[in-house]
Amino acid sequence: MTILRRWLRRPIILAADNNGPWGGGGDDNAGPRNPWSVPPGGRRGSAKPTALDEFLKKTRVGGGGGGGGRPQLPLGASARTLWLIGVGLLVAVWLLLTSFHQIGPQQRGVVTYFGKYSGMLEPGIRVTLPAPIVNVTKVDVEQVRTDEFPQDGGETVLTGDQNIIDLAYTVRWRVSDPRNYVFEIKDPQETVRATAESAMRAVLATTRMNDAIGAGRGLIEARVTQTMQQILDSYQAGVRVQGVSIKQASPPAALVDDFNAVTAAQQEAVGNLNNARSYSQQVIARAQGEAAAFDQVYAQYRLAPEVTRRRMYYETMEAVLAKTDKTIVETPGVTPYLPLDRARKLVEPAQGTSTAPAAPAQGGQR
């Protein structure tokens, strides 16, 4: 500021110097002539004063006679005023930009006073001291961020049963504590990514491959989410993990055919097991029905044992003899036994040719 003031006072000092390069005024014998003054014989030629002449005339400070005053540099009192106005405008803009803060509904403002945490700004238009005294960092606490893993193609992970799978998954997270999010970790997004990769590998290291590529994905996602949250809380990262989703879990490309064959065999085994269970249920139901029927017959047998026993004998013999031809051997000859339907077929043609009664067979017939 001292140098600037000396520089602003410089035109006045130059104007007061009679020994300057432009001479001492209108006296021709006092020194060198002023090149900007009018010649003794009047203006050169008859040309009218130009805009340059008018400007130079306005910048002169009173000098000697004949209009031979010494010129004043443009940095006079009016220039100083313009400088002050410009500086004032810059200060006003600086105050406006650094003192007024508009915090959105989904945002929070982290306030630092000379770099130290000072407080939190709620949504709305807030006023603070200007920077660099006070700085405000806006943090979106409602936005759910989604990170894709991995970024460059498939990720190979080793499972607990020493198998390798190709894995792809996503992690959803948001800011839960703006203060810790700003101050505790240097790169929050990179920290979340490293934590997710570490947690996923730790969980899959204790998981079988069949569970990882099959029905165990839900359990793996829940365990990875819990492990990530525990790690981030230990860092005081101010981050809340919303969830983990496994998009792809498959064997390496070179072993896809073999794994497909194994999967097909497993599905076939499951189908056969389901069929066996269905058949066993049918057999059990049929046996239970027969047992219930036997209980009913036993109840009737207790009431009339002789009649029930004979009826059971007749029904059993009828069921057995109706399916096969039998030959009953009796004394003194052999008599064929035919079922009733076959006997009728043999008797009907004989009745059409002869009306005489047939002689009874010896030994009888049953």
C-alpha positions in Angstrom: 0.0 0.0 0.0 2.9 2.4 0.7 4.3 1.9 -2.8 0.9 2.4 -4.3 0.4 5.7 -2.4 3.8 6.9 -3.5 3.0 6.0 -7.1 -0.3 7.8 -6.9 1.4 11.0 -5.6 4.0 10.8 -8.4 2.0 13.1 -10.9 1.8 15.9 -8.4 5.6 15.7 -7.7 6.2 15.8 -11.4 3.9 18.8 -11.9 5.8 20.7 -9.2 9.2 20.1 -10.7 10.2 23.1 -12.8 13.2 21.4 -14.0 11.3 18.6 -15.7 11.9 17.6 -19.3 9.1 19.9 -20.6 10.5 23.2 -19.3 9.2 25.8 -16.8 6.1 27.2 -18.5 5.5 29.8 -21.1 8.8 31.6 -20.7 10.8 30.8 -23.8 14.1 31.8 -22.2 13.6 29.8 -18.9 14.4 26.4 -20.4 13.3 23.9 -23.0 9.9 24.6 -24.6 6.8 22.5 -23.8 6.1 20.5 -27.0 2.5 20.4 -26.1 2.0 24.2 -25.8 0.8 26.5 -28.5 3.7 28.1 -30.5 4.2 31.8 -30.1 2.8 32.5 -33.5 -0.4 30.7 -32.8 -1.5 27.2 -33.7 0.2 25.4 -36.4 -1.7 26.0 -39.5 -5.5 26.6 -39.2 -6.6 23.1 -38.1 -9.2 22.8 -35.4 -8.2 21.3 -32.0 -8.4 17.5 -32.1 -9.7 15.1 -29.5 -6.2 14.4 -28.4 -5.7 18.1 -27.8 -8.8 18.3 -25.7 -7.7 15.3 -23.6 -4.3 16.7 -23.1 -5.8 20.1 -22.1 -8.0 18.5 -19.5 -5.0 16.6 -18.0 -2.8 19.7 -17.5 -2.0 21.3 -14.1 -1.7 25.1 -14.2 1.6 26.2 -15.5 3.2 29.3 -16.9 1.7 31.8 -19.3 0.8 31.1 -22.8 -0.8 27.8 -21.9 2.5 26.2 -21.5 1.5 24.3 -18.3 3.1 21.0 -17.5 0.9 17.9 -18.3 -0.4 15.8 -15.5 -0.3 12.0 -15.8 -3.8 10.3 -16.0 -3.4 8.9 -12.5 -4.9 11.9 -10.6 -7.7 12.2 -8.1 -10.3 10.8 -10.5 -8.2 7.7 -11.3 -7.7 7.1 -7.6 -11.5 7.2 -7.2 -12.0 4.7 -10.0 -9.5 2.4 -8.4 -11.2 2.6 -5.1 -14.6 1.9 -6.8 -13.2 -1.1 -8.6 -11.6 -2.5 -5.4 -14.9 -1.9 -3.6 -16.8 -3.9 -6.2 -14.4 -6.7 -6.0 -14.7 -6.8 -2.2 -18.5 -6.8 -2.5 -18.5 -9.6 -5.0 -16.0 -11.6 -2.8 -18.2 -11.1 0.3 -21.4 -12.0 -1.7 -19.8 -15.3 -3.0 -18.2 -16.4 0.2 -20.5 -15.2 2.9 -23.9 -16.3 1.5 -24.5 -20.0 1.1 -27.6 -21.7 -0.4 -28.0 -25.2 1.2 -30.4 -27.5 -0.7 -33.0 -29.7 1.0 -30.9 -32.8 0.5 -27.6 -31.1 1.5 -25.8 -30.2 4.7 -23.1 -27.6 5.0 -19.9 -28.4 7.0 -18.5 -25.2 8.4 -14.8 -24.8 9.2 -13.3 -21.8 11.0 -9.7 -21.4 9.8 -9.7 -25.1 8.8 -11.2 -26.3 12.1 -14.7 -27.8 12.3 -17.1 -25.2 13.6 -20.7 -26.4 12.9 -23.3 -27.6 10.5 -25.6 -25.6 8.2 -29.1 -26.8 7.7 -31.0 -26.4 4.4 -31.8 -22.8 3.4 -29.9 -19.5 2.8 -27.2 -19.1 5.4 -24.7 -16.3 6.1 -21.2 -16.8 7.5 -17.9 -14.9 7.6 -16.2 -14.7 4.3 -13.4 -17.0 3.1 -10.7 -17.8 3.9 -11.9 -17.1 7.5 -14.9 -19.5 7.1 -15.3 -22.2 4.5 -18.4 -24.2 3.9 -18.4 -27.7 2.2 -21.8 -28.9 0.9 -22.5 -32.6 1.2 -25.5 -34.4 -0.3 -26.9 -36.7 2.4 -29.9 -38.1 0.4 -28.2 -39.3 -2.8 -27.7 -43.0 -3.0 -24.5 -43.7 -4.8 -23.9 -47.0 -6.8 -20.5 -48.5 -7.4 -20.0 -51.2 -10.0 -17.5 -54.0 -9.2 -15.3 -54.7 -10.9 -14.6 -51.7 -13.2 -12.6 -53.5 -15.8 -14.3 -56.8 -16.7 -14.9 -59.9 -14.5 -13.2 -60.4 -11.1 -11.8 -63.8 -10.2 -12.5 -64.8 -6.6 -11.4 -67.9 -4.7 -14.1 -69.8 -2.8 -13.8 -71.7 0.5 -13.6 -75.1 -1.3 -10.7 -74.0 -3.4 -12.7 -73.2 -6.6 -12.5 -70.1 -8.7 -15.6 -68.1 -9.9 -16.0 -64.9 -12.0 -17.9 -62.3 -9.9 -19.6 -59.0 -10.7 -21.7 -57.0 -8.1 -22.8 -53.6 -7.1 -22.7 -51.6 -3.9 -25.3 -48.9 -2.9 -24.3 -46.4 -0.2 -25.0 -42.9 1.0 -23.6 -40.3 3.5 -24.9 -40.7 7.0 -22.6 -38.2 8.9 -21.3 -35.2 6.9 -18.7 -34.2 9.4 -17.0 -37.6 9.5 -17.4 -37.9 5.7 -15.5 -34.7 5.2 -12.8 -35.0 7.9 -12.1 -38.6 8.7 -11.2 -40.1 5.3 -9.3 -38.5 2.4 -11.1 -40.2 -0.5 -14.5 -41.6 0.6 -15.5 -43.2 -2.7 -12.1 -45.0 -3.0 -12.4 -46.1 0.6 -15.9 -47.6 0.0 -14.6 -49.5 -3.1 -11.6 -50.9 -1.2 -13.8 -51.9 1.7 -16.3 -53.6 -0.6 -13.7 -55.7 -2.4 -12.1 -56.7 0.9 -15.4 -57.7 2.5 -16.5 -59.7 -0.6 -13.3 -61.7 -0.8 -13.4 -62.4 3.0 -17.0 -63.7 2.8 -16.4 -65.9 -0.3 -13.3 -67.4 1.3 -15.7 -69.2 3.7 -18.4 -70.0 1.2 -18.6 -73.1 -1.1 -18.8 -72.6 -4.8 -22.2 -74.3 -5.2 -23.6 -71.7 -2.7 -21.9 -68.8 -4.4 -23.3 -69.7 -7.9 -26.6 -71.1 -6.6 -29.1 -70.3 -4.0 -26.7 -68.9 -1.4 -26.4 -65.5 -3.0 -28.8 -63.8 -0.7 -26.9 -64.9 2.4 -23.6 -63.8 0.8 -25.0 -60.3 0.0 -26.3 -59.9 3.6 -22.9 -60.9 5.1 -21.0 -58.6 2.8 -23.2 -55.7 3.7 -22.7 -56.3 7.4 -19.0 -56.7 7.1 -18.6 -53.5 5.1 -20.6 -51.5 7.6 -18.5 -52.8 10.5 -15.3 -51.8 8.7 -16.6 -48.3 7.7 -17.8 -47.7 11.2 -14.4 -48.5 12.6 -13.0 -45.9 10.2 -15.7 -43.4 11.3 -16.3 -42.8 7.6 -19.8 -41.4 8.0 -21.1 -43.8 5.3 -24.2 -46.1 5.4 -24.2 -49.1 3.2 -27.6 -49.6 1.6 -27.1 -53.0 0.1 -25.0 -55.3 -2.1 -26.3 -57.1 -5.2 -24.5 -59.9 -7.0 -25.2 -59.6 -10.7 -23.0 -62.5 -11.9 -21.4 -65.5 -10.2 -20.2 -68.1 -12.7 -17.3 -70.5 -13.2 -14.4 -69.5 -15.4 -15.1 -69.6 -19.2 -12.7 -72.5 -19.7 -14.8 -74.7 -17.3 -18.3 -73.6 -18.3 -19.2 -76.8 -20.1 -18.1 -79.0 -17.3 -20.0 -77.0 -14.7 -23.1 -77.0 -17.0 -22.9 -80.8 -17.0 -22.6 -80.9 -13.3 -25.5 -78.6 -12.9 -27.7 -80.7 -15.3 -26.8 -83.8 -13.2 -27.7 -82.1 -10.0 -31.1 -81.0 -11.5 -31.8 -84.5 -12.7 -31.0 -85.9 -9.2 -33.4 -83.4 -7.7 -36.1 -84.4 -10.1 -35.6 -88.1 -9.3 -35.7 -87.4 -5.6 -39.0 -85.5 -6.1 -40.4 -88.4 -8.1 -39.4 -90.9 -5.4 -41.0 -88.8 -2.7 -44.2 -88.5 -4.7 -44.3 -92.3 -5.2 -43.7 -92.9 -1.5 -46.5 -90.6 -0.6 -48.8 -92.6 -3.0 -47.8 -95.9 -1.5 -48.3 -94.7 2.1 -51.7 -93.3 1.2 -52.8 -96.6 -0.4 -51.5 -98.6 2.6 -53.3 -96.3 5.0 -56.5 -96.8 3.0 -56.1 -100.6 3.1 -55.5 -100.4 6.8 -58.7 -98.4 7.4 -60.7 -100.9 5.3 -59.2 -103.8 7.3 -60.2 -102.0 10.5 -63.8 -101.9 9.2 -63.8 -105.6 8.3 -62.3 -106.5 11.7 -65.2 -104.6 13.4 -67.7 -106.7 11.4 -65.7 -109.9 12.2 -66.0 -109.3 15.9 -69.8 -109.1 15.5 -70.2 -112.3 13.3 -66.9 -114.2 13.0 -68.3 -117.2 11.1 -70.2 -115.3 8.5 -67.5 -112.8 8.0 -64.8 -115.5 7.6 -66.8 -117.4 4.9 -67.6 -114.1 3.1 -63.9 -113.2 3.0 -63.1 -116.7 1.7 -65.6 -116.5 -1.1 -64.5 -113.0 -2.2 -60.8 -114.1 -2.1 -61.4 -117.2 -4.2 -63.5 -115.3 -6.7 -60.8 -112.7 -7.2 -58.1 -115.4 -7.6 -60.0 -117.9 -9.8 -61.4 -115.2 -12.1 -57.9 -114.5 -13.5 -56.7 -118.0 -14.4 -57.9 -121.4 -15.6 -57.8 -124.1 -12.9 -58.0 -127.9 -13.1 -59.4 -129.6 -10.1 -58.4 -133.2 -9.6 -60.9 -135.3 -7.7 -61.6 -139.0 -7.3 -62.3 -141.0 -9.4 -61.5 -138.7 -12.5 -60.2 -135.3 -13.7 -62.8 -132.5 -14.1 -61.7 -129.2 -15.8 -62.8 -126.1 -14.1 -63.8 -123.2 -16.3 -64.6 -119.6 -15.2 -68.3 -118.7 -15.5 -67.9 -116.5 -18.6 -66.0 -119.1 -20.5 -68.4 -121.8 -19.5 -71.3 -119.7 -20.8 -69.6 -119.3 -24.2 -69.2 -123.1 -24.5 -72.7 -123.8 -23.3 -74.6 -121.4 -25.6 -73.5 -123.0 -29.0 -74.4 -126.5 -27.6 -77.9 -125.3 -26.6 -78.4 -124.1 -30.1 -77.9 -127.6 -31.7 -79.5 -129.9 -29.1 -82.2 -129.5 -26.5 -81.5 -132.7 -24.7 -80.1 -132.3 -21.2 -76.5 -133.2 -20.8 -75.5 -136.1 -18.6 -74.0 -135.0 -15.4 -70.3 -135.5 -15.1 -69.0 -138.1 -12.7 -67.5 -136.8 -9.6 -69.4 -133.5 -9.6 -68.2 -130.0 -10.5 -67.5 -126.9 -8.5 
